[in-house]
Amino acid sequence: MFIIYQISLFIIIIISPLIIIIRILKNKEHKIRFIEKFGIHSKFRKRGKLIWFHGSSVGEIMSIIPLIHYYENNKSIDQILITSSTLSSSNILRKYKFKKTVHQFFPIDFFFITKKFLNYWKPSVAIFIESEIWPTVFKILDKKKIPLLLLNARITNKSFKRWFMIENFAKSVFKKISYGYPQNIETFKYLKKLKVKKINFIGNLKFIENPLDKTNNLKNKLELIFSNYKIWVAASTHPDEEIVCAKAHVILKRKIKNLITIIIPRHINRTNEIISKISNLGLKVICHSSKIKKLDNLDIYLVDSYGESRNFYKIAKTVFLGGSLTNRGGQNPLEAARYGAKILHGKNIKNFEDIYTYLKKLNFTKSVSNPENLASSVEFKLIKKKDFIIQKLGNKIFKETITELSSLLKNAN
């Protein structure tokens, strides 16, 4: 099975020039740094102990920022390597002024490329986030006796069934994980069935607040800009969800004249498409990048840059989380909930079902299905008790995670 996997990757590598050109044209690939995916480094490895974190995209990378911040200040760690697969995640990391942390794109999981990557970076520990399971990397890490951690592990019923279709191969891959830290009980059970030997349930990293979130000045600026308006936020929206939110805006505006709806799309390369569709409803739209401060007669404020969501969550009383009216499975509601906003979502929240279940018990969330009940569910007051409840749980998870990782790092080469 491993040989078939390698042959499949080899075919992909052969046609990769065409794939890369298409992705560059779609602004999904870096024009120069794509070479990192072929094991060609663009940053230098320092001497000493290096720990390697890998997460697929923005969500996974943001969940480990508190850990990166902690180990940035840990003198026993000389360098931190973060890898990810998407351009948006690399853009997010550029906003943090880390001193000993470098970012590279994750190498293609082909034997020669992966071996070249690991021979250069020589990590003391490899920490993979959530659902990042890569057979070749795992095999070489195991051969080199480099501890492999699957942190905040997440395996859905669907992905478990896929792995179990190739049961023997799956177990040969998962048994190479030194320690598994599932984010929910469901994943705990699946890791056990897939023969991960050491498993410890700590909790979901996404409950941890980002200590580098020092955006009070920007928050104050946004509060000043929107001070004369009633606002609500629709974040991480996918195609068609923006129209649902725009129609909800139309309904709300019949009663609230000074209303502005802030839309933060999941993928900002859709900006022009979104503007066109919303404008067809007769609504006035401006983009965040225009830096226009006079918002008279404005309907929709479209945030067309990455990494801005948190700033708007801080001033919002209601946040609709996208990917939930479509078949995407929803987006993580914790960040918005942390600042006291009421969370609205569609019925499809399978990606974060455990988190939504927790928040629902606290009466922090509500399900909506169309513009009418979305509009009727928007509120303009904060649920202040969220701050304390989520922060307390996040602090507990952070302390336990650091205790676990520090113990392992102490014994690593």
PEHU-V820846 format. One record per residue. RES is the residue in one letter. D_FIRST is the distance of its C-alpha to the first C-alpha in Angstrom with 2 decimals. Layout:
{{RES,D_FIRST} {RES,D_FIRST}}
This chain:
{{M,0.00} {F,3.80} {I,5.40} {I,5.13} {Y,6.24} {Q,8.74} {I,9.95} {S,10.68} {L,12.57} {F,14.32} {I,15.64} {I,16.88} {I,18.59} {I,20.32} {I,21.83} {S,22.39} {P,26.10} {L,26.89} {I,25.07} {I,26.94} {I,30.25} {I,29.98} {R,29.18} {I,32.09} {L,34.39} {K,33.47} {N,34.14} {K,30.63} {E,29.91} {H,32.16} {K,33.82} {I,33.49} {R,31.16} {F,28.07} {I,27.60} {E,26.60} {K,23.24} {F,22.69} {G,23.60} {I,27.29} {H,29.40} {S,32.69} {K,33.95} {F,34.82} {R,33.65} {K,36.64} {R,37.21} {G,36.63} {K,34.36} {L,31.98} {I,30.08} {W,27.33} {F,27.04} {H,24.44} {G,24.90} {S,23.79} {S,27.26} {V,30.92} {G,30.73} {E,28.39} {I,30.39} {M,33.69} {S,32.72} {I,32.47} {I,35.66} {P,37.78} {L,35.57} {I,35.73} {H,39.49} {Y,39.78} {Y,37.90} {E,39.77} {N,42.81} {N,41.28} {K,42.60} {S,39.98} {I,37.33} {D,37.89} {Q,35.43} {I,33.10} {L,30.22} {I,29.11} {T,26.24} {S,25.61} {S,24.19} {T,27.30} {L,30.67} {S,32.57} {S,31.31} {S,32.45} {N,35.78} {I,36.26} {L,35.81} {R,38.45} {K,41.01} {Y,40.69} {K,42.62} {F,40.48} {K,41.68} {K,38.75} {T,35.82} {V,33.97} {H,31.47} {Q,28.67} {F,26.08} {F,22.55} {P,20.60} {I,17.67} {D,14.49} {F,13.87} {F,14.03} {F,17.55} {I,19.02} {T,18.01} {K,19.24} {K,22.43} {F,23.01} {L,22.76} {N,24.82} {Y,27.51} {W,27.75} {K,27.16} {P,27.24} {S,28.69} {V,26.82} {A,24.12} {I,24.91} {F,22.57} {I,24.28} {E,23.53} {S,20.16} {E,18.78} {I,15.30} {W,13.55} {P,10.54} {T,11.81} {V,15.37} {F,14.88} {K,13.35} {I,16.29} {L,18.80} {D,18.00} {K,18.42} {K,21.65} {K,22.78} {I,23.54} {P,24.00} {L,21.81} {L,23.52} {L,22.41} {L,25.90} {N,27.24} {A,23.84} {R,23.54} {I,21.08} {T,22.44} {N,22.19} {K,20.43} {S,17.66} {F,17.40} {K,16.97} {R,14.12} {W,12.28} {F,13.37} {M,11.93} {I,8.51} {E,10.77} {N,9.26} {F,6.66} {A,9.80} {K,12.11} {S,10.56} {V,11.12} {F,14.46} {K,15.89} {K,16.20} {I,18.79} {S,22.15} {Y,24.20} {G,23.68} {Y,26.70} {P,26.35} {Q,28.88} {N,29.47} {I,29.42} {E,26.77} {T,24.22} {F,25.52} {K,24.61} {Y,21.07} {L,20.43} {K,21.85} {K,19.62} {L,16.51} {K,18.01} {V,19.57} {K,22.31} {K,25.12} {I,26.05} {N,29.41} {F,30.73} {I,33.12} {G,33.27} {N,32.50} {L,33.17} {K,34.52} {F,37.63} {I,38.58} {E,41.20} {N,40.77} {P,43.45} {L,43.54} {D,44.74} {K,48.18} {T,49.09} {N,52.48} {N,54.29} {L,52.07} {K,52.35} {N,56.12} {K,56.12} {L,54.12} {E,56.42} {L,59.36} {I,58.00} {F,57.30} {S,60.23} {N,62.23} {Y,59.42} {K,57.50} {I,53.77} {W,50.44} {V,46.91} {A,43.96} {A,40.91} {S,37.29} {T,38.24} {H,36.06} {P,37.35} {D,40.16} {E,40.62} {E,43.09} {I,45.21} {V,45.28} {C,46.47} {A,48.98} {K,50.41} {A,50.69} {H,52.60} {V,55.00} {I,55.70} {L,56.25} {K,58.51} {R,61.02} {K,61.95} {I,60.91} {K,62.40} {N,61.16} {L,57.48} {I,54.59} {T,50.97} {I,48.50} {I,45.14} {I,42.20} {P,39.35} {R,35.73} {H,35.37} {I,38.58} {N,37.71} {R,38.87} {T,42.36} {N,44.25} {E,42.70} {I,43.69} {I,47.20} {S,47.73} {K,46.78} {I,48.84} {S,51.78} {N,51.92} {L,52.92} {G,55.93} {L,54.71} {K,55.32} {V,52.28} {I,52.18} {C,49.33} {H,49.10} {S,48.81} {S,52.26} {K,53.83} {I,56.56} {K,58.47} {K,60.83} {L,59.08} {D,62.00} {N,61.11} {L,57.38} {D,54.96} {I,51.40} {Y,50.46} {L,47.03} {V,45.14} {D,43.38} {S,41.95} {Y,39.11} {G,39.78} {E,43.03} {S,42.19} {R,43.42} {N,46.79} {F,47.41} {Y,46.20} {K,48.98} {I,51.67} {A,50.33} {K,51.38} {T,48.86} {V,45.31} {F,43.23} {L,39.48} {G,37.60} {G,34.22} {S,35.62} {L,37.54} {T,34.45} {N,30.94} {R,29.81} {G,30.16} {G,32.98} {Q,33.58} {N,34.46} {P,38.17} {L,38.88} {E,40.27} {A,42.75} {A,43.68} {R,44.35} {Y,47.33} {G,48.90} {A,48.03} {K,47.62} {I,44.09} {L,43.75} {H,40.51} {G,39.25} {K,37.59} {N,33.98} {I,33.35} {K,30.08} {N,28.66} {F,31.52} {E,32.68} {D,33.37} {I,35.50} {Y,37.40} {T,38.06} {Y,39.57} {L,41.68} {K,42.78} {K,44.23} {L,46.31} {N,47.41} {F,46.08} {T,44.18} {K,44.92} {S,42.95} {V,44.28} {S,43.40} {N,45.89} {P,48.44} {E,51.22} {N,49.79} {L,48.18} {A,51.69} {S,53.32} {S,50.91} {V,51.50} {E,53.65} {F,55.45} {K,55.67} {L,53.33} {I,51.98} {K,52.88} {K,51.63} {K,47.99} {D,48.45} {F,49.20} {I,46.78} {I,43.64} {Q,44.80} {K,45.39} {L,41.91} {G,40.37} {N,42.40} {K,41.22} {I,37.50} {F,38.12} {K,39.93} {E,37.31} {T,34.47} {I,36.50} {T,37.34} {E,33.70} {L,32.59} {S,35.71} {S,35.23} {L,31.73} {L,32.91} {K,35.85} {N,33.73} {A,31.30} {N,31.95}}
